[in-house]
Amino acid sequence: MILNVFLAIAQIVLAIALIGAVLLQSKGEELGGVFGGAQSVYQTRRGIDRLLFTVTVFMAIAFFALCIANVVLSTPPAA
């Protein structure tokens, strides 16, 4: 029971952090760039942009793993 509460809280915190990381990646673009309407040229990521991208990918993987763990641990055993 306590583990399920801990997983739920961790999942909420990670979801908020993941949303923030995704929104930070669209900095320097117009508001249309957030929703995919901007015209941009492909550029390689360097420095902080690359670090932010890598952190976002790892946070997404951790969020997915937490979701799976939460579902597996919250289902009652079959009778």
mmCIF file of the N, C-alpha and C atoms, coordinates in Angstrom:
data_MODEL
# 
_entry.id   MODEL 
# 
loop_
_atom_site.group_PDB 
_atom_site.id 
_atom_site.type_symbol 
_atom_site.label_atom_id 
_atom_site.label_alt_id 
_atom_site.label_comp_id 
_atom_site.label_asym_id 
_atom_site.label_entity_id 
_atom_site.label_seq_id 
_atom_site.pdbx_PDB_ins_code 
_atom_site.Cartn_x 
_atom_site.Cartn_y 
_atom_site.Cartn_z 
_atom_site.occupancy 
_atom_site.B_iso_or_equiv 
_atom_site.pdbx_formal_charge 
_atom_site.auth_seq_id 
_atom_site.auth_comp_id 
_atom_site.auth_asym_id 
_atom_site.auth_atom_id 
_atom_site.pdbx_PDB_model_num 
ATOM 1   N N  . MET A 1 1  ? 0.817  -1.190  0.000   1.00 0.00 ? 1  MET A N  1 
ATOM 2   C CA . MET A 1 1  ? 0.000  0.000   0.000   1.00 0.00 ? 1  MET A CA 1 
ATOM 3   C C  . MET A 1 1  ? 0.867  1.264   0.000   1.00 0.00 ? 1  MET A C  1 
ATOM 4   N N  . ILE A 1 2  ? 1.847  1.297   0.857   1.00 0.00 ? 2  ILE A N  1 
ATOM 5   C CA . ILE A 1 2  ? 2.723  2.462   0.930   1.00 0.00 ? 2  ILE A CA 1 
ATOM 6   C C  . ILE A 1 2  ? 3.559  2.584   -0.346  1.00 0.00 ? 2  ILE A C  1 
ATOM 7   N N  . LEU A 1 3  ? 3.938  1.444   -0.917  1.00 0.00 ? 3  LEU A N  1 
ATOM 8   C CA . LEU A 1 3  ? 4.723  1.470   -2.148  1.00 0.00 ? 3  LEU A CA 1 
ATOM 9   C C  . LEU A 1 3  ? 3.916  2.064   -3.298  1.00 0.00 ? 3  LEU A C  1 
ATOM 10  N N  . ASN A 1 4  ? 2.624  1.757   -3.364  1.00 0.00 ? 4  ASN A N  1 
ATOM 11  C CA . ASN A 1 4  ? 1.782  2.318   -4.422  1.00 0.00 ? 4  ASN A CA 1 
ATOM 12  C C  . ASN A 1 4  ? 1.668  3.830   -4.294  1.00 0.00 ? 4  ASN A C  1 
ATOM 13  N N  . VAL A 1 5  ? 1.572  4.333   -3.060  1.00 0.00 ? 5  VAL A N  1 
ATOM 14  C CA . VAL A 1 5  ? 1.504  5.780   -2.850  1.00 0.00 ? 5  VAL A CA 1 
ATOM 15  C C  . VAL A 1 5  ? 2.820  6.429   -3.264  1.00 0.00 ? 5  VAL A C  1 
ATOM 16  N N  . PHE A 1 6  ? 3.938  5.806   -2.875  1.00 0.00 ? 6  PHE A N  1 
ATOM 17  C CA . PHE A 1 6  ? 5.249  6.334   -3.267  1.00 0.00 ? 6  PHE A CA 1 
ATOM 18  C C  . PHE A 1 6  ? 5.400  6.362   -4.786  1.00 0.00 ? 6  PHE A C  1 
ATOM 19  N N  . LEU A 1 7  ? 4.986  5.291   -5.468  1.00 0.00 ? 7  LEU A N  1 
ATOM 20  C CA . LEU A 1 7  ? 5.088  5.247   -6.931  1.00 0.00 ? 7  LEU A CA 1 
ATOM 21  C C  . LEU A 1 7  ? 4.202  6.309   -7.576  1.00 0.00 ? 7  LEU A C  1 
ATOM 22  N N  . ALA A 1 8  ? 3.014  6.525   -7.027  1.00 0.00 ? 8  ALA A N  1 
ATOM 23  C CA . ALA A 1 8  ? 2.109  7.531   -7.591  1.00 0.00 ? 8  ALA A CA 1 
ATOM 24  C C  . ALA A 1 8  ? 2.695  8.931   -7.436  1.00 0.00 ? 8  ALA A C  1 
ATOM 25  N N  . ILE A 1 9  ? 3.248  9.229   -6.267  1.00 0.00 ? 9  ILE A N  1 
ATOM 26  C CA . ILE A 1 9  ? 3.852  10.545  -6.050  1.00 0.00 ? 9  ILE A CA 1 
ATOM 27  C C  . ILE A 1 9  ? 5.068  10.735  -6.955  1.00 0.00 ? 9  ILE A C  1 
ATOM 28  N N  . ALA A 1 10 ? 5.894  9.707   -7.073  1.00 0.00 ? 10 ALA A N  1 
ATOM 29  C CA . ALA A 1 10 ? 7.069  9.786   -7.949  1.00 0.00 ? 10 ALA A CA 1 
ATOM 30  C C  . ALA A 1 10 ? 6.654  9.972   -9.401  1.00 0.00 ? 10 ALA A C  1 
ATOM 31  N N  . GLN A 1 11 ? 5.566  9.332   -9.787  1.00 0.00 ? 11 GLN A N  1 
ATOM 32  C CA . GLN A 1 11 ? 5.078  9.453   -11.159 1.00 0.00 ? 11 GLN A CA 1 
ATOM 33  C C  . GLN A 1 11 ? 4.579  10.870  -11.432 1.00 0.00 ? 11 GLN A C  1 
ATOM 34  N N  . ILE A 1 12 ? 3.899  11.478  -10.479 1.00 0.00 ? 12 ILE A N  1 
ATOM 35  C CA . ILE A 1 12 ? 3.405  12.845  -10.655 1.00 0.00 ? 12 ILE A CA 1 
ATOM 36  C C  . ILE A 1 12 ? 4.572  13.831  -10.747 1.00 0.00 ? 12 ILE A C  1 
ATOM 37  N N  . VAL A 1 13 ? 5.553  13.683  -9.869  1.00 0.00 ? 13 VAL A N  1 
ATOM 38  C CA . VAL A 1 13 ? 6.714  14.578  -9.878  1.00 0.00 ? 13 VAL A CA 1 
ATOM 39  C C  . VAL A 1 13 ? 7.493  14.440  -11.182 1.00 0.00 ? 13 VAL A C  1 
ATOM 40  N N  . LEU A 1 14 ? 7.669  13.202  -11.635 1.00 0.00 ? 14 LEU A N  1 
ATOM 41  C CA . LEU A 1 14 ? 8.406  12.978  -12.880 1.00 0.00 ? 14 LEU A CA 1 
ATOM 42  C C  . LEU A 1 14 ? 7.625  13.501  -14.082 1.00 0.00 ? 14 LEU A C  1 
ATOM 43  N N  . ALA A 1 15 ? 6.310  13.405  -14.048 1.00 0.00 ? 15 ALA A N  1 
ATOM 44  C CA . ALA A 1 15 ? 5.500  13.933  -15.146 1.00 0.00 ? 15 ALA A CA 1 
ATOM 45  C C  . ALA A 1 15 ? 5.626  15.446  -15.250 1.00 0.00 ? 15 ALA A C  1 
ATOM 46  N N  . ILE A 1 16 ? 5.612  16.132  -14.106 1.00 0.00 ? 16 ILE A N  1 
ATOM 47  C CA . ILE A 1 16 ? 5.753  17.588  -14.113 1.00 0.00 ? 16 ILE A CA 1 
ATOM 48  C C  . ILE A 1 16 ? 7.144  17.987  -14.609 1.00 0.00 ? 16 ILE A C  1 
ATOM 49  N N  . ALA A 1 17 ? 8.171  17.263  -14.165 1.00 0.00 ? 17 ALA A N  1 
ATOM 50  C CA . ALA A 1 17 ? 9.534  17.557  -14.614 1.00 0.00 ? 17 ALA A CA 1 
ATOM 51  C C  . ALA A 1 17 ? 9.685  17.294  -16.109 1.00 0.00 ? 17 ALA A C  1 
ATOM 52  N N  . LEU A 1 18 ? 9.047  16.247  -16.600 1.00 0.00 ? 18 LEU A N  1 
ATOM 53  C CA . LEU A 1 18 ? 9.122  15.923  -18.027 1.00 0.00 ? 18 LEU A CA 1 
ATOM 54  C C  . LEU A 1 18 ? 8.421  16.986  -18.863 1.00 0.00 ? 18 LEU A C  1 
ATOM 55  N N  . ILE A 1 19 ? 7.294  17.480  -18.404 1.00 0.00 ? 19 ILE A N  1 
ATOM 56  C CA . ILE A 1 19 ? 6.599  18.559  -19.112 1.00 0.00 ? 19 ILE A CA 1 
ATOM 57  C C  . ILE A 1 19 ? 7.480  19.800  -19.166 1.00 0.00 ? 19 ILE A C  1 
ATOM 58  N N  . GLY A 1 20 ? 8.101  20.126  -18.048 1.00 0.00 ? 20 GLY A N  1 
ATOM 59  C CA . GLY A 1 20 ? 8.994  21.287  -18.017 1.00 0.00 ? 20 GLY A CA 1 
ATOM 60  C C  . GLY A 1 20 ? 10.178 21.137  -18.953 1.00 0.00 ? 20 GLY A C  1 
ATOM 61  N N  . ALA A 1 21 ? 10.761 19.936  -19.001 1.00 0.00 ? 21 ALA A N  1 
ATOM 62  C CA . ALA A 1 21 ? 11.908 19.704  -19.877 1.00 0.00 ? 21 ALA A CA 1 
ATOM 63  C C  . ALA A 1 21 ? 11.524 19.820  -21.344 1.00 0.00 ? 21 ALA A C  1 
ATOM 64  N N  . VAL A 1 22 ? 10.351 19.325  -21.696 1.00 0.00 ? 22 VAL A N  1 
ATOM 65  C CA . VAL A 1 22 ? 9.902  19.419  -23.085 1.00 0.00 ? 22 VAL A CA 1 
ATOM 66  C C  . VAL A 1 22 ? 9.635  20.873  -23.458 1.00 0.00 ? 22 VAL A C  1 
ATOM 67  N N  . LEU A 1 23 ? 9.028  21.626  -22.546 1.00 0.00 ? 23 LEU A N  1 
ATOM 68  C CA . LEU A 1 23 ? 8.757  23.032  -22.846 1.00 0.00 ? 23 LEU A CA 1 
ATOM 69  C C  . LEU A 1 23 ? 10.035 23.854  -22.930 1.00 0.00 ? 23 LEU A C  1 
ATOM 70  N N  . LEU A 1 24 ? 11.054 23.505  -22.173 1.00 0.00 ? 24 LEU A N  1 
ATOM 71  C CA . LEU A 1 24 ? 12.319 24.229  -22.236 1.00 0.00 ? 24 LEU A CA 1 
ATOM 72  C C  . LEU A 1 24 ? 13.047 24.006  -23.559 1.00 0.00 ? 24 LEU A C  1 
ATOM 73  N N  . GLN A 1 25 ? 12.785 22.905  -24.210 1.00 0.00 ? 25 GLN A N  1 
ATOM 74  C CA . GLN A 1 25 ? 13.466 22.620  -25.474 1.00 0.00 ? 25 GLN A CA 1 
ATOM 75  C C  . GLN A 1 25 ? 12.989 23.522  -26.592 1.00 0.00 ? 25 GLN A C  1 
ATOM 76  N N  . SER A 1 26 ? 11.816 24.114  -26.470 1.00 0.00 ? 26 SER A N  1 
ATOM 77  C CA . SER A 1 26 ? 11.307 24.965  -27.545 1.00 0.00 ? 26 SER A CA 1 
ATOM 78  C C  . SER A 1 26 ? 11.610 26.434  -27.299 1.00 0.00 ? 26 SER A C  1 
ATOM 79  N N  . LYS A 1 27 ? 12.616 26.731  -26.474 1.00 0.00 ? 27 LYS A N  1 
ATOM 80  C CA . LYS A 1 27 ? 12.961 28.126  -26.198 1.00 0.00 ? 27 LYS A CA 1 
ATOM 81  C C  . LYS A 1 27 ? 13.537 28.792  -27.438 1.00 0.00 ? 27 LYS A C  1 
ATOM 82  N N  . GLY A 1 28 ? 13.332 30.081  -27.533 1.00 0.00 ? 28 GLY A N  1 
ATOM 83  C CA . GLY A 1 28 ? 13.869 30.832  -28.659 1.00 0.00 ? 28 GLY A CA 1 
ATOM 84  C C  . GLY A 1 28 ? 13.032 30.736  -29.917 1.00 0.00 ? 28 GLY A C  1 
ATOM 85  N N  . GLU A 1 29 ? 11.904 30.063  -29.847 1.00 0.00 ? 29 GLU A N  1 
ATOM 86  C CA . GLU A 1 29 ? 11.020 29.960  -30.994 1.00 0.00 ? 29 GLU A CA 1 
ATOM 87  C C  . GLU A 1 29 ? 9.755  30.742  -30.689 1.00 0.00 ? 29 GLU A C  1 
ATOM 88  N N  . GLU A 1 30 ? 8.984  31.002  -31.699 1.00 0.00 ? 30 GLU A N  1 
ATOM 89  C CA . GLU A 1 30 ? 7.723  31.678  -31.500 1.00 0.00 ? 30 GLU A CA 1 
ATOM 90  C C  . GLU A 1 30 ? 6.727  30.729  -30.853 1.00 0.00 ? 30 GLU A C  1 
ATOM 91  N N  . LEU A 1 31 ? 5.581  31.265  -30.482 1.00 0.00 ? 31 LEU A N  1 
ATOM 92  C CA . LEU A 1 31 ? 4.571  30.442  -29.839 1.00 0.00 ? 31 LEU A CA 1 
ATOM 93  C C  . LEU A 1 31 ? 4.099  29.334  -30.771 1.00 0.00 ? 31 LEU A C  1 
ATOM 94  N N  . GLY A 1 32 ? 4.107  29.572  -32.060 1.00 0.00 ? 32 GLY A N  1 
ATOM 95  C CA . GLY A 1 32 ? 3.712  28.545  -33.016 1.00 0.00 ? 32 GLY A CA 1 
ATOM 96  C C  . GLY A 1 32 ? 4.676  27.368  -33.031 1.00 0.00 ? 32 GLY A C  1 
ATOM 97  N N  . GLY A 1 33 ? 5.915  27.599  -32.612 1.00 0.00 ? 33 GLY A N  1 
ATOM 98  C CA . GLY A 1 33 ? 6.902  26.523  -32.577 1.00 0.00 ? 33 GLY A CA 1 
ATOM 99  C C  . GLY A 1 33 ? 6.591  25.483  -31.530 1.00 0.00 ? 33 GLY A C  1 
ATOM 100 N N  . VAL A 1 34 ? 5.885  25.874  -30.472 1.00 0.00 ? 34 VAL A N  1 
ATOM 101 C CA . VAL A 1 34 ? 5.518  24.921  -29.431 1.00 0.00 ? 34 VAL A CA 1 
ATOM 102 C C  . VAL A 1 34 ? 4.543  23.893  -29.983 1.00 0.00 ? 34 VAL A C  1 
ATOM 103 N N  . PHE A 1 35 ? 3.677  24.323  -30.902 1.00 0.00 ? 35 PHE A N  1 
ATOM 104 C CA . PHE A 1 35 ? 2.658  23.431  -31.437 1.00 0.00 ? 35 PHE A CA 1 
ATOM 105 C C  . PHE A 1 35 ? 3.017  22.878  -32.805 1.00 0.00 ? 35 PHE A C  1 
ATOM 106 N N  . GLY A 1 36 ? 4.226  23.061  -33.233 1.00 0.00 ? 36 GLY A N  1 
ATOM 107 C CA . GLY A 1 36 ? 4.689  22.449  -34.473 1.00 0.00 ? 36 GLY A CA 1 
ATOM 108 C C  . GLY A 1 36 ? 4.490  23.290  -35.708 1.00 0.00 ? 36 GLY A C  1 
ATOM 109 N N  . GLY A 1 37 ? 4.146  24.549  -35.560 1.00 0.00 ? 37 GLY A N  1 
ATOM 110 C CA . GLY A 1 37 ? 3.873  25.373  -36.721 1.00 0.00 ? 37 GLY A CA 1 
ATOM 111 C C  . GLY A 1 37 ? 5.057  26.174  -37.218 1.00 0.00 ? 37 GLY A C  1 
ATOM 112 N N  . ALA A 1 38 ? 6.170  26.115  -36.551 1.00 0.00 ? 38 ALA A N  1 
ATOM 113 C CA . ALA A 1 38 ? 7.320  26.938  -36.939 1.00 0.00 ? 38 ALA A CA 1 
ATOM 114 C C  . ALA A 1 38 ? 8.102  26.271  -38.066 1.00 0.00 ? 38 ALA A C  1 
ATOM 115 N N  . GLN A 1 39 ? 8.719  27.094  -38.867 1.00 0.00 ? 39 GLN A N  1 
ATOM 116 C CA . GLN A 1 39 ? 9.583  26.592  -39.921 1.00 0.00 ? 39 GLN A CA 1 
ATOM 117 C C  . GLN A 1 39 ? 11.012 26.708  -39.421 1.00 0.00 ? 39 GLN A C  1 
ATOM 118 N N  . SER A 1 40 ? 11.670 25.590  -39.306 1.00 0.00 ? 40 SER A N  1 
ATOM 119 C CA . SER A 1 40 ? 13.032 25.643  -38.788 1.00 0.00 ? 40 SER A CA 1 
ATOM 120 C C  . SER A 1 40 ? 13.939 24.741  -39.618 1.00 0.00 ? 40 SER A C  1 
ATOM 121 N N  . VAL A 1 41 ? 15.203 25.065  -39.578 1.00 0.00 ? 41 VAL A N  1 
ATOM 122 C CA . VAL A 1 41 ? 16.215 24.289  -40.265 1.00 0.00 ? 41 VAL A CA 1 
ATOM 123 C C  . VAL A 1 41 ? 16.831 23.338  -39.247 1.00 0.00 ? 41 VAL A C  1 
ATOM 124 N N  . TYR A 1 42 ? 17.138 22.124  -39.674 1.00 0.00 ? 42 TYR A N  1 
ATOM 125 C CA . TYR A 1 42 ? 17.724 21.144  -38.758 1.00 0.00 ? 42 TYR A CA 1 
ATOM 126 C C  . TYR A 1 42 ? 19.102 21.614  -38.324 1.00 0.00 ? 42 TYR A C  1 
ATOM 127 N N  . GLN A 1 43 ? 19.320 21.601  -37.019 1.00 0.00 ? 43 GLN A N  1 
ATOM 128 C CA . GLN A 1 43 ? 20.615 21.972  -36.476 1.00 0.00 ? 43 GLN A CA 1 
ATOM 129 C C  . GLN A 1 43 ? 21.050 20.893  -35.499 1.00 0.00 ? 43 GLN A C  1 
ATOM 130 N N  . THR A 1 44 ? 22.329 20.672  -35.408 1.00 0.00 ? 44 THR A N  1 
ATOM 131 C CA . THR A 1 44 ? 22.816 19.708  -34.434 1.00 0.00 ? 44 THR A CA 1 
ATOM 132 C C  . THR A 1 44 ? 22.749 20.324  -33.050 1.00 0.00 ? 44 THR A C  1 
ATOM 133 N N  . ARG A 1 45 ? 22.474 19.478  -32.073 1.00 0.00 ? 45 ARG A N  1 
ATOM 134 C CA . ARG A 1 45 ? 22.393 19.949  -30.693 1.00 0.00 ? 45 ARG A CA 1 
ATOM 135 C C  . ARG A 1 45 ? 23.796 20.026  -30.111 1.00 0.00 ? 45 ARG A C  1 
ATOM 136 N N  . ARG A 1 46 ? 24.062 21.097  -29.415 1.00 0.00 ? 46 ARG A N  1 
ATOM 137 C CA . ARG A 1 46 ? 25.368 21.274  -28.781 1.00 0.00 ? 46 ARG A CA 1 
ATOM 138 C C  . ARG A 1 46 ? 25.168 21.840  -27.390 1.00 0.00 ? 46 ARG A C  1 
ATOM 139 N N  . GLY A 1 47 ? 26.088 21.519  -26.519 1.00 0.00 ? 47 GLY A N  1 
ATOM 140 C CA . GLY A 1 47 ? 26.111 22.099  -25.183 1.00 0.00 ? 47 GLY A CA 1 
ATOM 141 C C  . GLY A 1 47 ? 24.898 21.760  -24.352 1.00 0.00 ? 47 GLY A C  1 
ATOM 142 N N  . ILE A 1 48 ? 24.242 22.797  -23.850 1.00 0.00 ? 48 ILE A N  1 
ATOM 143 C CA . ILE A 1 48 ? 23.124 22.618  -22.944 1.00 0.00 ? 48 ILE A CA 1 
ATOM 144 C C  . ILE A 1 48 ? 21.913 22.024  -23.650 1.00 0.00 ? 48 ILE A C  1 
ATOM 145 N N  . ASP A 1 49 ? 21.752 22.310  -24.949 1.00 0.00 ? 49 ASP A N  1 
ATOM 146 C CA . ASP A 1 49 ? 20.632 21.734  -25.697 1.00 0.00 ? 49 ASP A CA 1 
ATOM 147 C C  . ASP A 1 49 ? 20.756 20.217  -25.771 1.00 0.00 ? 49 ASP A C  1 
ATOM 148 N N  . ARG A 1 50 ? 21.946 19.748  -25.981 1.00 0.00 ? 50 ARG A N  1 
ATOM 149 C CA . ARG A 1 50 ? 22.167 18.299  -26.057 1.00 0.00 ? 50 ARG A CA 1 
ATOM 150 C C  . ARG A 1 50 ? 21.947 17.643  -24.696 1.00 0.00 ? 50 ARG A C  1 
ATOM 151 N N  . LEU A 1 51 ? 22.425 18.296  -23.643 1.00 0.00 ? 51 LEU A N  1 
ATOM 152 C CA . LEU A 1 51 ? 22.228 17.780  -22.290 1.00 0.00 ? 51 LEU A CA 1 
ATOM 153 C C  . LEU A 1 51 ? 20.744 17.737  -21.940 1.00 0.00 ? 51 LEU A C  1 
ATOM 154 N N  . LEU A 1 52 ? 20.014 18.796  -22.269 1.00 0.00 ? 52 LEU A N  1 
ATOM 155 C CA . LEU A 1 52 ? 18.586 18.839  -21.992 1.00 0.00 ? 52 LEU A CA 1 
ATOM 156 C C  . LEU A 1 52 ? 17.839 17.767  -22.771 1.00 0.00 ? 52 LEU A C  1 
ATOM 157 N N  . PHE A 1 53 ? 18.233 17.530  -24.003 1.00 0.00 ? 53 PHE A N  1 
ATOM 158 C CA . PHE A 1 53 ? 17.611 16.483  -24.807 1.00 0.00 ? 53 PHE A CA 1 
ATOM 159 C C  . PHE A 1 53 ? 17.854 15.104  -24.197 1.00 0.00 ? 53 PHE A C  1 
ATOM 160 N N  . THR A 1 54 ? 19.094 14.854  -23.770 1.00 0.00 ? 54 THR A N  1 
ATOM 161 C CA . THR A 1 54 ? 19.433 13.563  -23.169 1.00 0.00 ? 54 THR A CA 1 
ATOM 162 C C  . THR A 1 54 ? 18.686 13.354  -21.854 1.00 0.00 ? 54 THR A C  1 
ATOM 163 N N  . VAL A 1 55 ? 18.613 14.384  -21.037 1.00 0.00 ? 55 VAL A N  1 
ATOM 164 C CA . VAL A 1 55 ? 17.892 14.288  -19.769 1.00 0.00 ? 55 VAL A CA 1 
ATOM 165 C C  . VAL A 1 55 ? 16.409 14.032  -20.021 1.00 0.00 ? 55 VAL A C  1 
ATOM 166 N N  . THR A 1 56 ? 15.847 14.672  -21.037 1.00 0.00 ? 56 THR A N  1 
ATOM 167 C CA . THR A 1 56 ? 14.439 14.470  -21.374 1.00 0.00 ? 56 THR A CA 1 
ATOM 168 C C  . THR A 1 56 ? 14.176 13.036  -21.803 1.00 0.00 ? 56 THR A C  1 
ATOM 169 N N  . VAL A 1 57 ? 15.065 12.473  -22.590 1.00 0.00 ? 57 VAL A N  1 
ATOM 170 C CA . VAL A 1 57 ? 14.901 11.081  -23.026 1.00 0.00 ? 57 VAL A CA 1 
ATOM 171 C C  . VAL A 1 57 ? 14.948 10.137  -21.832 1.00 0.00 ? 57 VAL A C  1 
ATOM 172 N N  . PHE A 1 58 ? 15.912 10.341  -20.929 1.00 0.00 ? 58 PHE A N  1 
ATOM 173 C CA . PHE A 1 58 ? 16.001 9.467   -19.765 1.00 0.00 ? 58 PHE A CA 1 
ATOM 174 C C  . PHE A 1 58 ? 14.802 9.634   -18.838 1.00 0.00 ? 58 PHE A C  1 
ATOM 175 N N  . MET A 1 59 ? 14.297 10.849  -18.711 1.00 0.00 ? 59 MET A N  1 
ATOM 176 C CA . MET A 1 59 ? 13.109 11.066  -17.881 1.00 0.00 ? 59 MET A CA 1 
ATOM 177 C C  . MET A 1 59 ? 11.881 10.398  -18.494 1.00 0.00 ? 59 MET A C  1 
ATOM 178 N N  . ALA A 1 60 ? 11.777 10.410  -19.814 1.00 0.00 ? 60 ALA A N  1 
ATOM 179 C CA . ALA A 1 60 ? 10.655 9.740   -20.481 1.00 0.00 ? 60 ALA A CA 1 
ATOM 180 C C  . ALA A 1 60 ? 10.723 8.229   -20.267 1.00 0.00 ? 60 ALA A C  1 
ATOM 181 N N  . ILE A 1 61 ? 11.921 7.661   -20.354 1.00 0.00 ? 61 ILE A N  1 
ATOM 182 C CA . ILE A 1 61 ? 12.091 6.226   -20.118 1.00 0.00 ? 61 ILE A CA 1 
ATOM 183 C C  . ILE A 1 61 ? 11.759 5.884   -18.668 1.00 0.00 ? 61 ILE A C  1 
ATOM 184 N N  . ALA A 1 62 ? 12.208 6.715   -17.726 1.00 0.00 ? 62 ALA A N  1 
ATOM 185 C CA . ALA A 1 62 ? 11.911 6.482   -16.309 1.00 0.00 ? 62 ALA A CA 1 
ATOM 186 C C  . ALA A 1 62 ? 10.418 6.611   -16.037 1.00 0.00 ? 62 ALA A C  1 
ATOM 187 N N  . PHE A 1 63 ? 9.748  7.570   -16.681 1.00 0.00 ? 63 PHE A N  1 
ATOM 188 C CA . PHE A 1 63 ? 8.311  7.727   -16.503 1.00 0.00 ? 63 PHE A CA 1 
ATOM 189 C C  . PHE A 1 63 ? 7.569  6.500   -17.021 1.00 0.00 ? 63 PHE A C  1 
ATOM 190 N N  . PHE A 1 64 ? 7.970  5.998   -18.165 1.00 0.00 ? 64 PHE A N  1 
ATOM 191 C CA . PHE A 1 64 ? 7.341  4.802   -18.725 1.00 0.00 ? 64 PHE A CA 1 
ATOM 192 C C  . PHE A 1 64 ? 7.545  3.604   -17.800 1.00 0.00 ? 64 PHE A C  1 
ATOM 193 N N  . ALA A 1 65 ? 8.744  3.456   -17.262 1.00 0.00 ? 65 ALA A N  1 
ATOM 194 C CA . ALA A 1 65 ? 9.023  2.348   -16.349 1.00 0.00 ? 65 ALA A CA 1 
ATOM 195 C C  . ALA A 1 65 ? 8.199  2.478   -15.069 1.00 0.00 ? 65 ALA A C  1 
ATOM 196 N N  . LEU A 1 66 ? 8.057  3.698   -14.556 1.00 0.00 ? 66 LEU A N  1 
ATOM 197 C CA . LEU A 1 66 ? 7.234  3.904   -13.367 1.00 0.00 ? 66 LEU A CA 1 
ATOM 198 C C  . LEU A 1 66 ? 5.774  3.572   -13.642 1.00 0.00 ? 66 LEU A C  1 
ATOM 199 N N  . CYS A 1 67 ? 5.280  3.920   -14.813 1.00 0.00 ? 67 CYS A N  1 
ATOM 200 C CA . CYS A 1 67 ? 3.896  3.592   -15.171 1.00 0.00 ? 67 CYS A CA 1 
ATOM 201 C C  . CYS A 1 67 ? 3.684  2.087   -15.189 1.00 0.00 ? 67 CYS A C  1 
ATOM 202 N N  . ILE A 1 68 ? 4.589  1.374   -15.808 1.00 0.00 ? 68 ILE A N  1 
ATOM 203 C CA . ILE A 1 68 ? 4.480  -0.088  -15.864 1.00 0.00 ? 68 ILE A CA 1 
ATOM 204 C C  . ILE A 1 68 ? 4.569  -0.683  -14.463 1.00 0.00 ? 68 ILE A C  1 
ATOM 205 N N  . ALA A 1 69 ? 5.515  -0.221  -13.656 1.00 0.00 ? 69 ALA A N  1 
ATOM 206 C CA . ALA A 1 69 ? 5.663  -0.740  -12.289 1.00 0.00 ? 69 ALA A CA 1 
ATOM 207 C C  . ALA A 1 69 ? 4.431  -0.449  -11.456 1.00 0.00 ? 69 ALA A C  1 
ATOM 208 N N  . ASN A 1 70 ? 3.852  0.708   -11.614 1.00 0.00 ? 70 ASN A N  1 
ATOM 209 C CA . ASN A 1 70 ? 2.647  1.067   -10.867 1.00 0.00 ? 70 ASN A CA 1 
ATOM 210 C C  . ASN A 1 70 ? 1.479  0.164   -11.232 1.00 0.00 ? 70 ASN A C  1 
ATOM 211 N N  . VAL A 1 71 ? 1.324  -0.139  -12.501 1.00 0.00 ? 71 VAL A N  1 
ATOM 212 C CA . VAL A 1 71 ? 0.231  -1.019  -12.943 1.00 0.00 ? 71 VAL A CA 1 
ATOM 213 C C  . VAL A 1 71 ? 0.460  -2.443  -12.448 1.00 0.00 ? 71 VAL A C  1 
ATOM 214 N N  . VAL A 1 72 ? 1.689  -2.932  -12.567 1.00 0.00 ? 72 VAL A N  1 
ATOM 215 C CA . VAL A 1 72 ? 1.973  -4.309  -12.170 1.00 0.00 ? 72 VAL A CA 1 
ATOM 216 C C  . VAL A 1 72 ? 1.794  -4.487  -10.664 1.00 0.00 ? 72 VAL A C  1 
ATOM 217 N N  . LEU A 1 73 ? 2.236  -3.522  -9.884  1.00 0.00 ? 73 LEU A N  1 
ATOM 218 C CA . LEU A 1 73 ? 2.154  -3.655  -8.436  1.00 0.00 ? 73 LEU A CA 1 
ATOM 219 C C  . LEU A 1 73 ? 0.769  -3.342  -7.880  1.00 0.00 ? 73 LEU A C  1 
ATOM 220 N N  . SER A 1 74 ? -0.066 -2.654  -8.621  1.00 0.00 ? 74 SER A N  1 
ATOM 221 C CA . SER A 1 74 ? -1.380 -2.292  -8.108  1.00 0.00 ? 74 SER A CA 1 
ATOM 222 C C  . SER A 1 74 ? -2.465 -3.307  -8.468  1.00 0.00 ? 74 SER A C  1 
ATOM 223 N N  . THR A 1 75 ? -2.200 -4.218  -9.397  1.00 0.00 ? 75 THR A N  1 
ATOM 224 C CA . THR A 1 75 ? -3.197 -5.214  -9.752  1.00 0.00 ? 75 THR A CA 1 
ATOM 225 C C  . THR A 1 75 ? -3.250 -6.306  -8.686  1.00 0.00 ? 75 THR A C  1 
ATOM 226 N N  . PRO A 1 76 ? -4.452 -6.696  -8.279  1.00 0.00 ? 76 PRO A N  1 
ATOM 227 C CA . PRO A 1 76 ? -4.560 -7.757  -7.279  1.00 0.00 ? 76 PRO A CA 1 
ATOM 228 C C  . PRO A 1 76 ? -4.183 -9.110  -7.880  1.00 0.00 ? 76 PRO A C  1 
ATOM 229 N N  . PRO A 1 77 ? -3.655 -10.013 -7.082  1.00 0.00 ? 77 PRO A N  1 
ATOM 230 C CA . PRO A 1 77 ? -3.299 -11.329 -7.617  1.00 0.00 ? 77 PRO A CA 1 
ATOM 231 C C  . PRO A 1 77 ? -4.534 -12.111 -8.056  1.00 0.00 ? 77 PRO A C  1 
ATOM 232 N N  . ALA A 1 78 ? -4.360 -12.923 -9.077  1.00 0.00 ? 78 ALA A N  1 
ATOM 233 C CA . ALA A 1 78 ? -5.474 -13.728 -9.587  1.00 0.00 ? 78 ALA A CA 1 
ATOM 234 C C  . ALA A 1 78 ? -5.838 -14.818 -8.597  1.00 0.00 ? 78 ALA A C  1 
ATOM 235 N N  . ALA A 1 79 ? -7.138 -15.081 -8.502  1.00 0.00 ? 79 ALA A N  1 
ATOM 236 C CA . ALA A 1 79 ? -7.588 -16.090 -7.543  1.00 0.00 ? 79 ALA A CA 1 
ATOM 237 C C  . ALA A 1 79 ? -7.506 -17.479 -8.073  1.00 0.00 ? 79 ALA A C  1 
# 
